[in-house]
Amino acid sequence: MASSNFVDYVKIFCRSGKGGPGSQHMRREKSVPKGGPDGGDGGRGGHVIIKGSRNLWTLLHLKFKRHVFAGHGMSGGRQGSSGAQGEDKTIYVPLGTIAKDAETGEVLCEITDEDQEFVLARGGMGGRGNMHFKTATNQTPRYAQPGQESIDIAVILELKILADVGLVGFPNAGKSTLLSVVSAAKPEIADYPFTTLVPNLGMVSYRDHKSFVMADIPGIIEGASQGKGLGIRFLRHIERNSILLFLVPADADSIKKEYEILLNELKNYNPELLDKQRLLAISKCDMLDAELMAEMKSDLPDIPYTFISSVANVGIIELKDMIWKTLEESNKDIID
């Protein structure tokens, strides 16, 4: 996915449709010259609806469509006929999208399931026709209700990537290289920091035709939770991952210290992230021998870990096994 095509934040203006006015029509026929009121109700105004779709991965299609207007309801007619409803407008978004009121910041909805819907702006009700106002003392009411006005709302849409595994690490830790090796994804890779500026998703094949989704989250820097760099934009995408896979290169001064810095950034951003399952992969292990690996094990955090080299294709199968086992345990806990 090209970085220029990844859009995870848009602001749109929504306006629902007005309700149609009720009719004031009086029944007038050749055989009934002085019939009573027969004005029908106005039609409902159109809703503006947000709906989840698995076919979308980004909010790119909304980047240049900042105004969404639903149709107005039609006026009621004679002989009690109701006006047509206004056309609803549906905004399709990828799963993992959050809609917020742009003025108050209130979260309106979270779209996480296919075909899940939420009405952002409800259409105005149609007015009642004069046939509803006939009474014993007023046989010919010559008035009807107007339709309700439309609703205007500015909405912020934010996308949080949905994936089974989220890669967490400092810039240039080897996250993009790992994703390119275990999946068909082709993220930009280079030997300098901040190559990845947007999340990348890859489908990872496993044994017996099983698979899981892995997300390459752009590198975190110390202070990201306070807004340093683009940290908060990056951290937002970690919230929806089932498992957090910390990637620390073998040439780091202290693997445990780097892990703790990354963990602290997640804690400062959202303490609930610490409730997720955590795994550790020590990358670039092709530069290590068995003796060095044995020495490093004494300075590793107390979570499941493995040594890998994406370039030399070392430890990749063991990494997949560790991830799949953790995913199964997580799913079992949810079912129980």
BELBELUR-V426301 format. One record per helix or strand of 3 or more residues. SS is the DSSP state (h for helix, s for strand). FROM is the first residue (numbers start at 1). TO is the last residue. If there is no record, write none. Layout:
BEGIN
SS/FROM/TO ; SS/FROM/TO
END
This chain:
BEGIN
h/3/5 ; s/9/15 ; s/48/53 ; h/60/62 ; s/67/69 ; s/89/94 ; s/97/101 ; s/107/111 ; s/117/121 ; h/130/133 ; s/152/159 ; s/163/168 ; h/175/182 ; s/200/205 ; h/207/209 ; s/211/216 ; h/224/226 ; h/231/236 ; s/241/249 ; h/255/269 ; h/271/275 ; s/277/283 ; h/285/287 ; h/290/299 ; s/305/307 ; h/316/335
END
